Each structure stands twice: as structure tokens, then as C-alpha cells.
């Protein structure tokens, strides 16, 4: 019988064994690459999160520094105003006018001549004395005498003065031209009011309000220090309107003149612009959050009022009823 061919078990086993050795090595190599990619991705995310946290802490620290400067300015301003009102000369002049609201022009001139030399070195550019009915008894601007109708913001400032003894308004446009140490402040020029409650033996007699030029006192507080090449600080009111000069050149919400600022014709709001029309839409995430929270830190990038992607920190100041926001573009922060 012819010899039967037998399978070469030895050779087959060798071939199978080689393949079985090669396949696990390939699998392990693939797994190592995948594991390395996962570790690298996690490491990059950790680095990014750490960087975002550091940037967020820096922005929050800057926002708190701006707020601290504002509060120091407030306290200094309130203190100097109280000194003027409560001084012997101040009491004599103010109560004299409140006792005789129909005083002749000579009495008004006497009040003006004695108060103005005191007010100007303290940074005040005008004054107004009101009785408890909120009618103007005396003013550095003669056109205000006898006035008793006020804007909601002025009424709000007087209400806070009645409760707290002193109050400062946020910047608002003057409703008419005002006389001042640098000449005539035109209608629309931005001013702030610092009001002090006038009392005599616990009796509330009226309000004495100082006029402040925000250009020389309030606005500089928002330029306390650089925040990269794109960052900056600004303030908003409850409607989201930006009430301090924009920190970028492409925006011009407040026009600057030699001795005053005034709002430009088009208000600037902290609202996200429509990507097609550029028209303002919803409040930015920061402005929206400040409507309900006293402190907001957004480390996750969001879109600001210019359409730029930023990170930011914000604090609400109830004493001025404004929000202070510090933002920096993400591209600049991670550069």
C-alpha cells in the first residue's frame, strides 16, 4: 500500500505558535497607544483646567481690587462731604438758607462764595440744597433753584440718603447745562451726585448734594492695572447698560471732552451681538448672572458684548446699584 501522507504537526504548531505570539504583541501595542492618548488628553485637560482656574483667580482678584478702590473712594468722598455739612460754618450757612428759603440774592451769593473755595479742593464741582419736600432752595446753578421734579435715579439717591445719611449716584447725563469751575457743562455731560442728609438736633431738615465729575474721580478707578492686551474693567447698571468708558478702542459709548464725558448717541449694552446683523441681543452670561448673584466667576469661555470669546469675573455693588465686570479674551489669556 502506498505510504499515507501524515500532516506535519511540528511545522503547523510552530506556525500557529508564531501567529499567536505576534497577535498579543500587536494588541498590546495598540492598547498602549490608546492608553497614551487617553493619558495625554487627560493631562492636557488638567493643564487647561488649571490654566483656566489661574486666569479666573486673577480676574476675580482684579475685580475685587477695583471694587475695593471704589469703596475706598466712596468712603473718602462721604467723609469729606459730612465734614463740610457738619462743620460750624456749613451748619450756619445751610440752616440759614433752609430757615429762609426766600432769601435775597445776596444770601445766595454769600453761600456760594463761602462754600465754593471749600468744595473745589475736595474735587466737587457744584452743589444743591434741597428741603425735605425735595425742592431746591439754593444751588451753584441758578437755574435749579425752585426745581422739585426729579428723574427716578435722583429720587433713588435721595431715598438712600434718607435711609443711610449719605448716598452716591452712578454717572448720569445732566438734564440741562450746568455752571462749574471749568466753565459751562453742556446738557448731556455726565455727573454724579453725593448727597448728605442735613439735620439739626435729630430733626431732618433737607439734603445737601455735591456734584462730582466722574472723569476726574470715578472713571479712573476702572484703569487700576493692565489685564493682558485685551482685558479691562467696566460697570453696568441693572438694564445692562455700560456706564463707564469701554476698555477697547473699537467701542465708543462715552465721548471724552477736555473737562467732561457724555454718553454717545448709541448706548452700549452688555448684550451679545447678533452674528449677522450685529444688533444687541440677550444679556451676556456675565451681565445676566449679576442680576441675581453678588459674585460671579465664569471660567468657562463665553461671548461678550463685542462678540469676543472671553473669561470674566463680576461683583454687584448694592450701594451704587452697579455691577463691576473684569474680562479678558481667551486667546490673549492662553497666549
Secondary structure, DSSP 8 states (H G I E B T S, - for coil): --------HHHHHHHHHHHHHHHHHHHHHHHHHHHHHHHHHHHHHHHHHHHHHHHHHHHHHHHHHHHHHHHHHHHHHHHHHHHHHHSHHHHHHHHHHHHTTT--HHHHHHHHHHHHHHHHHTTEEEEEEEETT--EEEESSGGGTT-----HHHHHHHHHHHHHSEEE---EE-SS-EEETTEEE-TTBEEEEEEEEEEETTEEEEEEEEEE-TTTTTGGGGGSS--TTT-EEEEE-TT-BB-S--SSTT--SEEE-SS-EEE-SS--BSEEE-TTT--EEEE-HHHHHTTT-SEEEEEEEEE-TTS-EEEEEEEEETTTTEEEEEEEEHHHHT-
